Amino acid sequence: MNKVKQILDKVLIVFSSLLLVSMVVLSSWQVLSRYVFNISSPGTEELTRYMLIWFGLMSAAYVFGAKKHIGILFIREKFSPKVQLQIEFVTDIIILLTAAILMVYGGIRIVILTSAQAAAATGLSMGVVYAAILVSGICIVLYQIHSLMSYKERKREVIL
């Protein structure tokens, strides 16, 4: 399972990086085309907005996998290592259930409901945009399963 986590980490980092670079290029092109060439580029703003949605959700999934979410760290670090581990276990279960129900199940439902709708400027299916919720949810579920599977090992480290 560690190999799956490492691969998922790399995929999310590369994908998020590509999205970030693409957003910078598209935004720069939009400014350049509008103010220098005096032409409009109607689809770039919409495409950049959709890329931002994907970037935010994929980056959030990576942060959950790295266990660096600020809300979780802020509370957990106030306790002893043994209590921290117990809080982490309960938190992992809550996150797993929330991601599975809201993001995976809800993501499937919203992709099905919006796949026939098209974006105004680009004509892109809104199902593709909302698929970011589903993909991010699947990644978070995989990360939480990995974390729960390594719980016994972390518990031994804390006891020693």
C-alpha positions as CSV (number, residue, x, y, z in Angstrom):
1,M,0.0,0.0,0.0
2,N,3.0,2.3,0.5
3,K,3.8,2.0,-3.2
4,V,0.3,3.1,-4.1
5,K,0.6,6.1,-1.8
6,Q,3.9,7.1,-3.3
7,I,2.5,6.8,-6.9
8,L,-0.6,8.8,-5.9
9,D,1.6,11.5,-4.3
10,K,3.7,11.8,-7.5
11,V,0.6,11.9,-9.7
12,L,-1.1,14.5,-7.7
13,I,2.0,16.7,-7.4
14,V,2.7,16.5,-11.2
15,F,-1.0,17.0,-12.1
16,S,-1.3,20.0,-9.7
17,S,1.9,21.5,-11.0
18,L,0.8,21.2,-14.6
19,L,-2.6,22.8,-13.7
20,L,-0.8,25.7,-11.9
21,V,1.6,26.3,-14.9
22,S,-1.4,26.1,-17.3
23,M,-3.4,28.6,-15.3
24,V,-0.4,31.1,-15.2
25,V,0.0,30.7,-19.0
26,L,-3.7,31.1,-19.7
27,S,-4.0,34.1,-17.4
28,S,-1.0,35.8,-18.9
29,W,-2.3,35.2,-22.4
30,Q,-5.7,36.6,-21.4
31,V,-4.0,39.8,-20.1
32,L,-1.7,40.1,-23.0
33,S,-4.4,39.5,-25.6
34,R,-6.8,42.0,-24.0
35,Y,-4.4,44.9,-23.3
36,V,-1.7,44.5,-25.9
37,F,-3.3,43.0,-28.9
38,N,-6.8,44.4,-28.1
39,I,-8.6,41.1,-28.8
40,S,-10.7,39.0,-26.5
41,S,-10.0,35.4,-25.6
42,P,-13.4,34.3,-24.3
43,G,-12.7,30.7,-23.2
44,T,-9.5,31.4,-21.2
45,E,-11.2,32.9,-18.2
46,E,-13.6,30.0,-17.9
47,L,-11.0,27.4,-18.5
48,T,-8.7,28.9,-15.9
49,R,-11.6,28.9,-13.4
50,Y,-12.2,25.2,-14.0
51,M,-8.5,24.5,-13.7
52,L,-8.5,26.3,-10.4
53,I,-11.3,24.0,-9.1
54,W,-9.3,20.9,-10.1
55,F,-6.1,22.4,-8.7
56,G,-7.7,23.2,-5.3
57,L,-9.3,19.8,-4.9
58,M,-6.3,17.8,-6.1
59,S,-4.0,19.8,-3.8
60,A,-6.4,19.3,-0.9
61,A,-6.3,15.6,-1.5
62,Y,-2.5,15.6,-1.5
63,V,-2.5,17.6,1.8
64,F,-4.8,15.1,3.4
65,G,-2.5,12.3,2.3
66,A,0.6,14.1,3.7
67,K,-1.3,14.7,7.0
68,K,-0.5,18.4,6.8
69,H,-4.0,19.8,6.9
70,I,-3.8,22.9,9.2
71,G,-7.1,22.2,11.1
72,I,-6.0,18.6,12.0
73,L,-2.5,19.6,13.0
74,F,-3.6,22.5,15.1
75,I,-5.8,20.4,17.4
76,R,-3.8,17.2,17.4
77,E,-0.5,18.8,18.4
78,K,-1.9,20.0,21.7
79,F,-2.0,16.5,23.2
80,S,0.5,13.8,24.2
81,P,1.8,11.4,21.4
82,K,-0.5,8.6,22.6
83,V,-3.6,10.8,22.6
84,Q,-2.5,12.3,19.3
85,L,-2.5,8.8,17.7
86,Q,-6.0,8.1,19.0
87,I,-7.3,11.4,17.7
88,E,-5.6,10.7,14.4
89,F,-7.3,7.3,14.2
90,V,-10.8,8.8,14.9
91,T,-10.1,11.7,12.5
92,D,-9.1,9.2,9.8
93,I,-12.4,7.3,10.1
94,I,-14.4,10.5,10.1
95,I,-12.5,11.8,7.0
96,L,-12.9,8.4,5.3
97,L,-16.6,8.3,5.8
98,T,-17.1,12.0,4.9
99,A,-15.0,11.6,1.7
100,A,-16.7,8.3,0.7
101,I,-20.3,9.6,1.2
102,L,-20.0,13.3,0.2
103,M,-17.2,13.3,-2.3
104,V,-17.3,9.9,-4.0
105,Y,-21.0,9.1,-3.8
106,G,-22.0,12.7,-4.2
107,G,-19.4,13.2,-6.9
108,I,-20.8,10.3,-8.9
109,R,-24.3,11.7,-8.6
110,I,-23.3,15.3,-9.6
111,V,-21.2,14.1,-12.6
112,I,-24.2,12.0,-13.8
113,L,-26.6,15.0,-13.3
114,T,-24.3,17.6,-15.0
115,S,-22.7,15.6,-17.8
116,A,-25.3,16.8,-20.4
117,Q,-24.7,20.5,-19.5
118,A,-22.1,22.4,-21.4
119,A,-20.1,25.4,-20.2
120,A,-21.0,28.7,-21.9
121,A,-17.7,29.8,-23.4
122,T,-15.8,26.6,-23.9
123,G,-18.6,24.1,-24.5
124,L,-16.8,21.8,-22.0
125,S,-19.1,19.3,-20.2
126,M,-19.9,20.4,-16.7
127,G,-19.5,16.7,-15.7
128,V,-15.8,17.1,-16.4
129,V,-15.6,20.1,-14.1
130,Y,-17.5,18.4,-11.3
131,A,-15.5,15.2,-11.7
132,A,-12.8,17.0,-9.7
133,I,-15.0,16.3,-6.6
134,L,-15.1,12.6,-7.4
135,V,-11.4,12.2,-8.2
136,S,-10.4,14.1,-5.1
137,G,-12.7,12.0,-3.0
138,I,-11.3,8.8,-4.3
139,C,-7.7,10.0,-3.6
140,I,-8.7,11.0,0.0
141,V,-10.4,7.7,0.6
142,L,-7.2,5.9,-0.6
143,Y,-5.0,8.0,1.6
144,Q,-7.3,7.4,4.6
145,I,-7.3,3.6,4.0
146,H,-3.5,3.7,3.9
147,S,-3.4,5.7,7.1
148,L,-5.7,3.3,8.9
149,M,-3.7,0.3,7.6
150,S,-0.5,1.7,9.1
151,Y,-2.1,2.5,12.4
152,K,-0.7,-0.5,14.3
153,E,2.8,0.3,13.1
154,R,2.5,3.9,14.3
155,K,1.0,2.7,17.6
156,R,4.1,0.5,18.2
157,E,6.4,3.5,17.5
158,V,4.6,5.7,20.0
159,I,4.7,3.0,22.7
160,L,8.5,2.6,22.3
